[in-house]
Amino acid sequence: MADSYRGVFGAIPYAFRATESWTMRAYAALGALTAGFVAVVVTLGLVVWMGETVSAQGGTFLFSRSLFVVAGLAAVGPLLAPILFVARRHRRNDPVAAGYDRWMGVAGFLFLVSLYLAMVISAPADLRDPSGSAVINALYGLPQLAGFVPPVAAALVVFATHFRLRGGSDAGATPETDAA
């Protein structure tokens, strides 16, 4: 099965096939689709933005375009990280703690939820729909820059989960998967 693993695009189906965790399989499918959607939206947004600012001189506009690409990578990277970590773990048959695949799937879903929270918090005032939900209204009440906090915290959780559950020299680490 290691022959089918060819870079990022081959790692997604490889992780889906190699894991026995239904949580990770669900995340591999949804996370890959979401990462593709985010990549398309960021690419199209950059094209539109470049078209609108084509007559502007370099400097600030060029710098802000670069930051736009970095922001897109900052969203896609943690979306794909759990999938890539699981694919790498199975390809190399690395020893990991029991439940590694499941918890990487959970951490991936947490990052998806954090992206939604970030969009709600940072939504422009004219796009906010009045809601009867106290939670949504509380999120609307936060400053728009607070929208960075949930994805950054969730990305740290993804990487902390990987580093906490990877095997190495731990005596309790085993190269087994779980079916959760």
C-alpha positions as CSV (number, residue, x, y, z in Angstrom):
1,M,0.0,0.0,0.0
2,A,3.0,2.3,0.5
3,D,3.4,2.5,-3.3
4,S,0.1,4.5,-3.6
5,Y,1.4,7.2,-1.3
6,R,2.7,10.0,-3.6
7,G,2.9,13.4,-1.9
8,V,0.0,15.4,-0.4
9,F,-2.6,14.3,-3.0
10,G,-1.8,10.6,-2.5
11,A,-1.6,10.9,1.2
12,I,-5.3,11.8,1.5
13,P,-6.7,8.6,0.1
14,Y,-3.8,6.6,1.7
15,A,-4.8,7.9,5.1
16,F,-8.4,7.1,4.4
17,R,-7.6,3.5,3.4
18,A,-5.0,2.9,6.0
19,T,-6.8,3.9,9.2
20,E,-9.3,1.8,11.0
21,S,-10.8,4.8,12.8
22,W,-14.1,5.9,11.5
23,T,-13.5,9.3,13.0
24,M,-10.3,9.7,11.0
25,R,-12.0,8.4,7.8
26,A,-14.8,10.9,8.2
27,Y,-12.3,13.7,8.8
28,A,-10.1,12.7,5.9
29,A,-13.0,13.0,3.6
30,L,-14.5,16.2,5.0
31,G,-11.1,17.8,5.8
32,A,-9.8,17.2,2.3
33,L,-12.9,18.6,0.7
34,T,-12.8,21.7,3.0
35,A,-9.1,22.2,2.3
36,G,-9.8,22.1,-1.5
37,F,-12.7,24.6,-1.1
38,V,-10.6,27.0,1.0
39,A,-7.8,26.8,-1.5
40,V,-10.2,27.6,-4.4
41,V,-11.8,30.5,-2.5
42,V,-8.4,32.0,-1.5
43,T,-7.2,31.6,-5.1
44,L,-10.3,33.2,-6.6
45,G,-10.2,36.0,-3.9
46,L,-6.6,36.7,-4.8
47,V,-7.4,36.9,-8.5
48,V,-10.3,39.3,-7.9
49,W,-8.2,41.4,-5.5
50,M,-5.4,41.6,-8.0
51,G,-7.8,42.7,-10.7
52,E,-9.2,45.4,-8.5
53,T,-5.8,46.8,-7.6
54,V,-4.0,46.3,-10.9
55,S,-3.3,50.0,-11.4
56,A,-1.9,50.5,-7.9
57,Q,1.8,50.7,-7.4
58,G,3.7,48.1,-5.4
59,G,4.5,48.6,-1.8
60,T,1.5,48.0,0.5
61,F,-0.7,46.4,-2.1
62,L,2.0,43.8,-3.0
63,F,2.6,43.1,0.7
64,S,-1.1,42.7,1.5
65,R,-1.5,40.2,-1.4
66,S,1.4,38.2,0.0
67,L,-0.3,38.2,3.4
68,F,-3.5,37.0,1.7
69,V,-1.7,33.9,0.4
70,V,-0.1,33.3,3.8
71,A,-3.5,33.5,5.4
72,G,-4.8,30.9,3.0
73,L,-1.9,28.6,3.7
74,A,-2.5,29.1,7.4
75,A,-6.0,27.7,7.0
76,V,-5.2,24.8,4.6
77,G,-2.1,23.6,6.5
78,P,-3.9,22.7,9.8
79,L,-6.8,21.3,7.8
80,L,-4.5,18.8,6.1
81,A,-2.1,18.2,9.0
82,P,-4.1,15.4,10.8
83,I,-4.5,13.6,7.5
84,L,-0.8,13.9,6.6
85,F,0.2,12.9,10.1
86,V,-1.9,9.7,10.0
87,A,-0.7,8.8,6.5
88,R,2.9,9.2,7.5
89,R,2.3,7.2,10.7
90,H,0.8,4.3,8.7
91,R,3.3,4.5,5.9
92,R,6.3,4.3,8.3
93,N,4.5,2.0,10.7
94,D,5.5,4.4,13.5
95,P,4.6,3.4,17.1
96,V,2.0,5.6,18.5
97,A,-0.3,5.7,21.5
98,A,-3.6,3.9,21.3
99,G,-6.3,6.1,19.8
100,Y,-3.9,8.2,17.8
101,D,-5.9,8.1,14.6
102,R,-9.2,8.8,16.4
103,W,-7.8,11.8,18.3
104,M,-6.2,13.2,15.2
105,G,-9.6,13.1,13.6
106,V,-11.2,14.8,16.6
107,A,-8.5,17.5,16.5
108,G,-9.2,18.0,12.8
109,F,-12.9,18.4,13.4
110,L,-12.1,20.9,16.2
111,F,-10.1,22.9,13.7
112,L,-13.1,22.9,11.3
113,V,-15.4,24.2,14.1
114,S,-12.8,26.9,14.9
115,L,-12.9,28.1,11.3
116,Y,-16.6,28.5,11.5
117,L,-16.3,30.4,14.8
118,A,-13.7,32.7,13.2
119,M,-16.0,33.4,10.3
120,V,-18.8,34.3,12.6
121,I,-16.7,36.5,14.8
122,S,-15.0,38.4,11.9
123,A,-18.1,38.8,9.8
124,P,-18.6,42.4,8.6
125,A,-21.4,44.2,10.4
126,D,-23.6,44.5,7.2
127,L,-23.4,40.7,6.7
128,R,-24.5,39.7,10.2
129,D,-28.0,38.4,10.4
130,P,-29.9,39.1,13.5
131,S,-30.0,35.9,15.5
132,G,-32.1,34.7,18.4
133,S,-29.1,32.7,19.6
134,A,-27.3,34.1,22.6
135,V,-24.1,32.3,21.5
136,I,-24.1,33.8,18.0
137,N,-24.9,37.3,19.4
138,A,-22.1,36.9,21.9
139,L,-19.7,36.0,19.1
140,Y,-20.9,39.0,17.1
141,G,-20.2,41.2,20.1
142,L,-16.5,40.2,20.1
143,P,-14.0,42.5,18.2
144,Q,-13.4,41.3,14.7
145,L,-9.7,40.7,15.4
146,A,-10.7,38.1,18.0
147,G,-11.6,35.9,15.0
148,F,-7.9,34.8,14.8
149,V,-8.0,33.2,18.2
150,P,-10.1,30.1,17.6
151,P,-8.2,28.8,14.5
152,V,-4.8,29.5,16.1
153,A,-5.8,27.7,19.3
154,A,-7.3,24.8,17.4
155,A,-4.2,24.5,15.2
156,L,-2.1,24.4,18.3
157,V,-4.3,21.6,19.6
158,V,-3.8,19.6,16.3
159,F,-0.1,19.8,16.6
160,A,-0.1,19.2,20.4
161,T,-2.3,16.1,19.9
162,H,0.2,14.7,17.4
163,F,3.2,15.4,19.6
164,R,1.5,14.1,22.7
165,L,0.4,10.8,21.1
166,R,3.3,9.9,18.8
167,G,5.3,7.0,20.0
168,G,9.0,7.3,19.9
169,S,10.7,5.8,22.9
170,D,7.6,5.6,25.1
171,A,7.1,2.1,26.6
172,G,3.3,2.2,26.2
173,A,3.3,3.2,22.5
174,T,2.2,0.5,20.1
175,P,1.8,0.5,16.3
176,E,-1.8,-0.4,16.5
177,T,-4.9,1.4,15.3
178,D,-8.3,1.6,16.8
179,A,-11.7,1.3,15.2
180,A,-13.4,4.2,17.0
